[in-house]
Amino acid sequence: MQTAESTPWFGRNDSEIAIADRYRLLIDAVHDYAIFMLEPGGLVASWNLGAQRIKGYAPDEIVGRHFSVFYTPEDIASDKPARLLETAATDGRVEDEGWRVRKDGSRFWADVVITAIHDESNALLGYAKITRDMTERRRLDELEHSHAVSALVQQARENEQRRIARELHDDLGQRLVALKMALAQHQTELGTALAGPLRHTLTSLTEMASQIDSLTMSVRRIAADLRPSLLDDLGLEAALEWLAHDFERRCGVAVRCELDAHALEPGDFATTALFRVAQEALTNVTRHARALNVAVRLSSDEHRCCLIIRDDGVGFAPGAAVRPDAFGLLGMRERMVQLGGSLSVASRPGAGVTITAELRLPVEPHQVKRRLQR
């Protein structure tokens, strides 16, 4: 077949030559799309710079070869190239997405449109084929999908932790209290019934009562670590205050809270994520910072929410490699990214660490689910 590139200059007037030249210049100027012609049998008849950039072939390497060279062995085995041409010839055009193969054997995700070209008598002259490399967009879609899946898994885990924490606090905790009361009653009754010299045997009951007290405190601590009831009952600010006071009591590190988010209603996803970031940040202070003071600041407006945790510990050098076992930091960042937010870490030796978590508001479960369905 003849194309604008192959039609001889003689036999055409100046107007036709000008139009053909402009057409060729237009096609060659497009670098983001592979635009080329196929003969009716599928042989490549023309080649633009975009096709060379995307597929890796120079014009003299590909013109005259069958276009099935761009397809994977799996597609060739299923006769996909021929089926696409047949559909384009029957329906006028066909669209397809799938893996294609470059000259060097690497694969890319392509969005393809094949359009049948006919003359005035409806005879098939060939096909126009337009291909766009969509690999990067596919990777971004897959990444967003994985974040959405991870967010839903995270939420399911939080719901399960909430259930277990409630059962520990309400069921097991109440049973321990009842056991302590029953033991105290028996201790009183035995103290009355036993003669004086035998009362020393009640010491074991006193020790049992002390062990029950310790067990009750452990159950409450485990339940609070799983998910503090304050987070669900009174909200993020109350939960952060409890977390700061508990950390101060256990670790002996002074914590200053600045919680200016009285109108904050970020939703359950965001509330949980921000609390977990604060919880993990304080855990890192205990493990690594050797700090004397920590500041926790929460602020928000109708569009965004910002949580900052700053310590005066040893810090680390900017650009220092993240340890392979630094899952806490990775987990904090993942929680923010899942919800469309961000997490940054700033530090320098001797100047402590500042962790900043930001979220755009509102963040609701249905937004995450919508990302998952796309």
C-alpha positions as CSV (number, residue, x, y, z in Angstrom):
1,M,0.0,0.0,0.0
2,Q,1.1,3.6,-0.4
3,T,1.4,6.0,2.5
4,A,2.3,9.7,2.8
5,E,5.9,8.6,3.2
6,S,6.0,6.2,0.2
7,T,3.9,7.9,-2.5
8,P,6.2,9.3,-5.1
9,W,6.2,13.1,-5.5
10,F,5.5,13.0,-9.2
11,G,1.8,12.6,-10.0
12,R,0.9,14.9,-7.1
13,N,0.4,18.6,-7.2
14,D,1.9,21.1,-4.8
15,S,-1.2,21.1,-2.6
16,E,-1.2,17.4,-2.2
17,I,2.6,17.4,-1.4
18,A,2.1,20.1,1.2
19,I,-0.7,18.2,2.9
20,A,1.3,15.0,2.9
21,D,4.3,16.7,4.3
22,R,2.3,18.3,7.1
23,Y,0.7,14.9,7.9
24,R,4.1,13.3,8.1
25,L,5.4,16.1,10.3
26,L,2.4,15.8,12.6
27,I,2.8,12.1,13.0
28,D,6.5,12.3,13.6
29,A,6.1,15.0,16.2
30,V,4.0,12.7,18.4
31,H,6.4,11.0,20.7
32,D,4.0,9.6,23.4
33,Y,2.1,7.4,20.9
34,A,3.2,4.8,18.5
35,I,1.3,5.6,15.3
36,F,1.9,3.5,12.2
37,M,0.1,1.8,9.3
38,L,-0.4,-1.9,8.7
39,E,-1.0,-3.6,5.4
40,P,-4.1,-5.8,5.1
41,G,-2.1,-8.8,6.0
42,G,-0.6,-7.2,9.1
43,L,2.8,-6.1,7.8
44,V,4.1,-2.9,9.2
45,A,3.9,-0.2,6.4
46,S,5.0,3.0,8.2
47,W,6.7,4.0,11.5
48,N,6.8,7.2,13.5
49,L,9.3,8.4,16.1
50,G,6.8,7.6,18.9
51,A,6.7,4.0,17.8
52,Q,10.5,3.9,17.7
53,R,10.7,5.3,21.2
54,I,8.1,3.0,22.7
55,K,8.9,-0.3,20.9
56,G,12.6,0.2,20.3
57,Y,12.7,-0.6,16.6
58,A,14.2,1.7,13.9
59,P,12.1,2.0,10.7
60,D,14.4,-0.2,8.7
61,E,14.3,-2.9,11.3
62,I,10.5,-3.2,11.5
63,V,8.9,-1.9,8.2
64,G,7.8,-5.0,6.2
65,R,7.7,-7.3,9.3
66,H,4.4,-8.7,10.7
67,F,3.0,-6.7,13.7
68,S,2.6,-9.9,15.7
69,V,6.3,-9.4,16.7
70,F,4.9,-6.9,19.3
71,Y,2.8,-9.6,21.0
72,T,3.7,-12.0,23.8
73,P,4.2,-15.7,23.0
74,E,0.9,-16.4,24.9
75,D,-1.0,-14.0,22.7
76,I,0.6,-15.3,19.5
77,A,-0.3,-18.9,20.6
78,S,-3.9,-17.8,21.0
79,D,-3.9,-16.1,17.6
80,K,-4.7,-12.7,19.2
81,P,-3.1,-10.5,16.5
82,A,-5.1,-12.1,13.7
83,R,-8.3,-11.9,15.8
84,L,-7.8,-8.2,16.4
85,L,-7.3,-7.4,12.7
86,E,-10.4,-9.5,11.9
87,T,-12.5,-7.6,14.5
88,A,-11.2,-4.2,13.2
89,A,-12.0,-5.2,9.6
90,T,-15.6,-6.3,10.6
91,D,-16.5,-3.5,13.1
92,G,-14.3,-0.7,11.8
93,R,-12.1,-0.5,14.8
94,V,-11.0,-2.5,17.9
95,E,-9.6,-1.4,21.3
96,D,-7.4,-3.6,23.4
97,E,-5.2,-3.4,26.5
98,G,-2.5,-5.9,27.4
99,W,1.2,-6.7,27.6
100,R,3.3,-6.0,24.5
101,V,7.0,-6.8,23.8
102,R,9.7,-4.3,22.9
103,K,12.7,-5.1,20.7
104,D,14.9,-5.9,23.7
105,G,12.3,-8.4,25.0
106,S,11.0,-6.3,27.8
107,R,7.3,-6.0,28.3
108,F,5.1,-2.9,28.6
109,W,1.4,-2.4,29.3
110,A,-0.2,-1.0,26.1
111,D,-3.5,0.7,25.2
112,V,-4.1,-0.1,21.6
113,V,-6.6,1.1,18.9
114,I,-6.7,-0.5,15.5
115,T,-8.8,1.2,12.8
116,A,-9.6,-0.3,9.4
117,I,-8.9,2.0,6.4
118,H,-11.1,1.6,3.3
119,D,-11.1,3.3,-0.1
120,E,-14.1,4.8,-1.8
121,S,-15.2,1.4,-3.0
122,N,-15.0,0.1,0.6
123,A,-12.0,-2.1,-0.3
124,L,-9.7,-2.7,2.7
125,L,-6.4,-0.7,2.3
126,G,-4.9,-1.6,5.7
127,Y,-5.1,-0.5,9.3
128,A,-4.0,2.5,11.4
129,K,-2.6,1.4,14.7
130,I,-2.1,3.7,17.7
131,T,-0.4,2.3,20.8
132,R,0.3,4.1,24.1
133,D,2.6,2.9,26.8
134,M,0.4,2.7,30.0
135,T,2.9,0.8,32.2
136,E,3.4,3.6,34.6
137,R,-0.3,4.3,35.0
138,R,-0.9,0.6,35.5
139,R,1.8,0.5,38.3
140,L,0.2,3.5,40.0
141,D,-3.3,1.8,39.7
142,E,-1.9,-1.4,41.2
143,L,-0.1,0.6,44.0
144,E,-3.3,2.4,44.8
145,H,-5.3,-0.8,44.7
146,S,-2.7,-2.4,47.1
147,H,-3.0,0.5,49.5
148,A,-6.8,0.3,49.4
149,V,-6.6,-3.5,50.1
150,S,-4.1,-2.9,52.9
151,A,-6.4,-0.2,54.4
152,L,-9.3,-2.5,54.5
153,V,-7.2,-5.3,56.0
154,Q,-6.0,-2.8,58.6
155,Q,-9.5,-1.7,59.4
156,A,-10.6,-5.4,59.8
157,R,-7.7,-6.0,62.2
158,E,-8.6,-2.9,64.2
159,N,-12.2,-4.0,64.4
160,E,-11.0,-7.4,65.7
161,Q,-8.7,-5.8,68.2
162,R,-11.6,-3.6,69.3
163,R,-13.8,-6.7,69.9
164,I,-11.0,-8.6,71.8
165,A,-10.3,-5.5,73.9
166,R,-14.0,-5.1,74.8
167,E,-14.2,-8.8,75.7
168,L,-11.1,-8.6,77.9
169,H,-12.3,-5.5,79.6
170,D,-16.0,-6.2,80.0
171,D,-16.1,-10.0,80.3
172,L,-12.7,-11.2,81.7
173,G,-12.2,-8.1,83.7
174,Q,-15.6,-8.3,85.3
175,R,-15.0,-12.0,86.1
176,L,-11.8,-11.2,87.8
177,V,-13.5,-8.5,89.9
178,A,-16.2,-11.0,90.9
179,L,-13.5,-13.6,91.8
180,K,-11.7,-11.0,94.0
181,M,-15.0,-10.2,95.8
182,A,-15.8,-13.9,96.4
183,L,-12.3,-14.5,97.7
184,A,-12.6,-11.5,100.1
185,Q,-15.9,-12.9,101.4
186,H,-14.5,-16.3,102.0
187,Q,-11.4,-14.8,103.7
188,T,-13.7,-12.9,106.0
189,E,-15.8,-16.0,106.8
190,L,-12.7,-18.1,107.4
191,G,-11.2,-15.4,109.6
192,T,-14.3,-15.5,111.8
193,A,-14.5,-19.3,111.9
194,L,-10.8,-20.2,112.5
195,A,-9.2,-20.0,115.9
196,G,-6.5,-17.5,116.5
197,P,-3.4,-19.7,116.0
198,L,-4.8,-20.9,112.6
199,R,-5.4,-17.5,111.2
200,H,-1.9,-17.3,109.7
201,T,-3.1,-19.8,107.1
202,L,-5.1,-17.0,105.6
203,T,-1.9,-15.5,104.3
204,S,-2.2,-17.6,101.2
205,L,-5.6,-16.1,100.5
206,T,-4.2,-12.6,100.8
207,E,-1.5,-13.6,98.3
208,M,-4.1,-14.9,95.9
209,A,-6.0,-11.6,96.2
210,S,-2.8,-9.8,95.3
211,Q,-2.3,-12.0,92.3
212,I,-5.8,-11.4,91.1
213,D,-5.2,-7.6,91.4
214,S,-2.1,-8.0,89.3
215,L,-3.9,-10.1,86.8
216,T,-6.7,-7.6,86.5
217,M,-4.2,-4.8,85.9
218,S,-2.5,-6.9,83.2
219,V,-5.8,-7.6,81.5
220,R,-6.7,-3.9,81.4
221,R,-3.3,-3.0,80.1
222,I,-3.5,-5.6,77.3
223,A,-7.0,-4.4,76.4
224,A,-5.8,-0.8,76.3
225,D,-2.8,-1.7,74.1
226,L,-5.1,-3.5,71.7
227,R,-7.4,-0.6,71.5
228,P,-8.2,1.9,74.3
229,S,-11.9,2.3,75.0
230,L,-11.3,6.0,75.2
231,L,-10.6,6.1,71.5
232,D,-14.1,4.8,70.7
233,D,-15.9,6.4,73.7
234,L,-14.4,9.9,73.9
235,G,-12.4,10.4,70.7
236,L,-8.9,11.0,69.5
237,E,-8.0,13.8,71.9
238,A,-8.9,11.9,75.0
239,A,-7.1,8.8,73.7
240,L,-3.9,10.8,73.0
241,E,-4.0,12.4,76.5
242,W,-4.3,9.0,78.1
243,L,-1.5,7.6,75.9
244,A,0.8,10.5,76.8
245,H,0.1,10.2,80.6
246,D,0.5,6.4,80.5
247,F,3.8,6.8,78.6
248,E,5.0,9.5,81.1
249,R,4.1,7.2,84.1
250,R,5.8,4.1,82.6
251,C,8.9,5.6,81.1
252,G,9.6,8.7,83.2
253,V,9.8,11.0,80.2
254,A,7.9,14.3,80.4
255,V,5.2,14.6,77.8
256,R,3.5,17.9,76.8
257,C,0.3,17.7,74.9
258,E,-1.1,20.5,72.7
259,L,-4.4,19.2,71.4
260,D,-6.1,21.9,69.4
261,A,-8.7,19.9,67.5
262,H,-11.9,20.4,69.3
263,A,-13.9,20.4,66.1
264,L,-12.1,17.4,64.6
265,E,-14.3,14.7,63.1
266,P,-11.9,12.8,60.9
267,G,-13.8,9.5,60.9
268,D,-12.9,6.1,62.3
269,F,-10.2,5.4,59.7
270,A,-8.3,8.6,60.3
271,T,-8.8,8.5,64.1
272,T,-7.3,5.0,64.3
273,A,-4.4,5.8,62.0
274,L,-3.4,9.0,63.9
275,F,-3.6,7.2,67.3
276,R,-1.5,4.3,66.0
277,V,1.1,6.8,64.6
278,A,1.3,8.5,68.0
279,Q,1.5,5.1,69.8
280,E,4.3,3.8,67.5
281,A,6.2,7.1,67.7
282,L,6.2,7.0,71.5
283,T,7.4,3.4,71.4
284,N,10.3,4.5,69.2
285,V,11.2,7.2,71.8
286,T,11.4,4.5,74.4
287,R,13.5,2.2,72.3
288,H,15.9,4.6,70.6
289,A,15.7,8.3,71.5
290,R,17.1,8.5,75.1
291,A,14.9,11.6,75.4
292,L,13.9,13.6,78.4
293,N,11.0,15.4,76.9
294,V,8.3,14.7,74.3
295,A,5.8,17.1,72.7
296,V,2.6,15.8,71.1
297,R,0.7,18.4,69.0
298,L,-2.6,17.8,67.2
299,S,-4.2,20.5,65.1
300,S,-6.9,20.6,62.4
301,D,-9.2,22.6,60.2
302,E,-12.0,21.6,57.9
303,H,-9.6,20.5,55.2
304,R,-6.6,18.8,57.0
305,C,-5.4,17.3,60.2
306,C,-1.8,17.3,61.4
307,L,-0.2,15.3,64.2
308,I,3.4,16.1,65.3
309,I,5.4,14.1,67.8
310,R,8.8,15.7,68.7
311,D,11.4,14.5,71.1
312,D,14.7,15.9,72.4
313,G,16.7,12.7,72.1
314,V,19.8,11.7,70.3
315,G,18.3,12.0,66.8
316,F,20.1,10.7,63.7
317,A,21.9,12.0,60.7
318,P,19.7,13.2,57.7
319,G,19.8,10.6,55.0
320,A,20.8,7.9,57.3
321,A,19.7,4.5,56.0
322,V,16.6,3.1,57.5
323,R,17.3,-0.1,59.4
324,P,15.8,-3.3,57.8
325,D,13.9,-4.0,61.0
326,A,12.4,-0.5,61.2
327,F,8.9,-1.8,60.7
328,G,7.4,0.8,63.0
329,L,8.3,3.7,60.8
330,L,7.3,1.8,57.7
331,G,3.9,0.9,59.3
332,M,3.3,4.6,60.3
333,R,4.0,5.8,56.7
334,E,1.9,3.0,55.2
335,R,-1.1,3.9,57.4
336,M,-0.9,7.5,56.2
337,V,-0.4,6.6,52.5
338,Q,-3.4,4.2,52.7
339,L,-5.6,7.1,53.5
340,G,-4.2,9.6,51.1
341,G,-2.0,11.3,53.7
342,S,1.7,11.7,54.3
343,L,4.3,11.1,57.0
344,S,7.6,12.8,57.3
345,V,10.6,12.3,59.6
346,A,13.0,15.1,60.4
347,S,16.1,14.7,62.6
348,R,19.8,15.6,63.1
349,P,22.3,14.2,65.6
350,G,21.7,15.5,69.1
351,A,18.5,17.4,68.1
352,G,15.9,14.7,68.5
353,V,13.3,13.5,66.0
354,T,10.2,15.1,64.7
355,I,7.5,13.0,63.1
356,T,4.7,14.8,61.2
357,A,1.6,13.0,60.0
358,E,-0.9,14.8,57.8
359,L,-4.3,13.7,56.4
360,R,-6.7,15.5,54.1
361,L,-10.3,15.5,55.5
362,P,-12.7,13.8,55.5
363,V,-11.4,10.3,55.4
364,E,-14.1,7.7,55.3
365,P,-14.2,3.9,54.6
366,H,-16.3,4.3,51.5
367,Q,-13.5,6.4,49.9
368,V,-11.1,3.5,50.4
369,K,-13.6,1.0,49.1
370,R,-14.2,3.1,46.0
371,R,-10.5,3.1,45.3
372,L,-10.5,-0.7,45.6
373,Q,-13.3,-1.1,43.1
374,R,-11.7,1.0,40.4
